[in-house]
Amino acid sequence: MNKYVDGILDAYGGYFNYLLNEIINPTWTSYFYWLLLVSLFFFVLEWLRPWRQDQPLFRKDFWLDFFYMFFNFFLFSLIIYNAASFVVVELFNDVIIGVTGWDLQASNPMRYWPMWAILITGFLVRDFVQWNVHRLLHRSERLWEFHKVHHSVEQMGFAAHLRYHWMETIVYRSIEYIPLALLGIGLYDFFIIHIFTLAVGHYNHSNISVSGKITGGFIGLFIGIGFAYGLADLPQLTVPYLGAVGVILAFCIIGIVVLGPMMKIIFNSPEMHIWHHAEHLPEDKRYGVNYGITLAIWDYLFNTAYIPHSGRDIKLGFEGVEEFPKTFGEQVKHGFKINN
């Protein structure tokens, strides 16, 4: 028991020091400034090339969503989740050791894999688990009340990506930890995976529409960074600066040429995700459509994809969204109410 208590205290203190250092001493792996940079990038795109031109740049609830971004990305971890996740990790690992004698964290089956293979495997497994959890949030009446916070968005923009109730973090992470732990990946996000999914999530919710070749180039950019990072991680290889740039540019070109024509099927997009937020759907799709978090391929494979037309000007939300709480405090309390 002392291990768990000490771990909780260390988690709180460690995360506070980490967050403080992130802000005061920024580096290329500072989540805080990457969140700002990615958000600024999509804010500028929404300003320069808006998909819905009559929608204000500072759309309805923009500042509420902006607060949610930092609360869910940082503050919630500081207040609750970082310590809670330590207990889940340690308790789950201790149970597995007690039952099977196998230490998941000490016997990582992927520890000798190259970094690029670990990143791809972790991303694919995590995204598929999240797709299933997302479906669960729509199917469960209890969980749907929490998920309504995200669907209360009435004008779509990049910041809407991180407007969600903190209970969703607990549901997602609690379920996704087991398959990731069984692979030896553990309950943590690799930096590249985290920033990549952040960027795609911002894109899905943005008030923009771009061609597949452009998004394919950006996907190639992230893959190239991950590949160059993985090569640099191998002790027997040295990747000079120009060589790393060459690798990244090569993957950008491959992304444009190869992925470009397939982007709208492989990856989520604003044109696809707008329908996930539609207030009115056919009766046979009343539980929702287009559950993909980053990848769209799961929806096409399991017949939950739905894009009848561009959807640019469809009404967003759910039945009764006009009466849904408008403030952060009221929205946080909503899901816990017994009689919704």
CORMO-V264828 format. One record per helix or strand. SS is the DSSP state (A for helix, B for strand). FROM is the first residue (numbers start at 1). TO is the last residue. If there is no record, write none. Layout:
ss->SS from->FROM to->TO
ss->SS from->FROM to->TO
//
This chain:
ss->A from->2 to->24
ss->A from->31 to->48
ss->A from->62 to->100
ss->A from->115 to->139
ss->A from->141 to->151
ss->A from->158 to->162
ss->A from->166 to->182
ss->A from->191 to->205
ss->A from->212 to->232
ss->A from->241 to->266
ss->B from->267 to->267
ss->A from->270 to->276
ss->B from->278 to->278
ss->A from->283 to->285
ss->B from->295 to->295
ss->A from->297 to->301
ss->B from->316 to->316
ss->A from->321 to->323
ss->A from->328 to->334
//
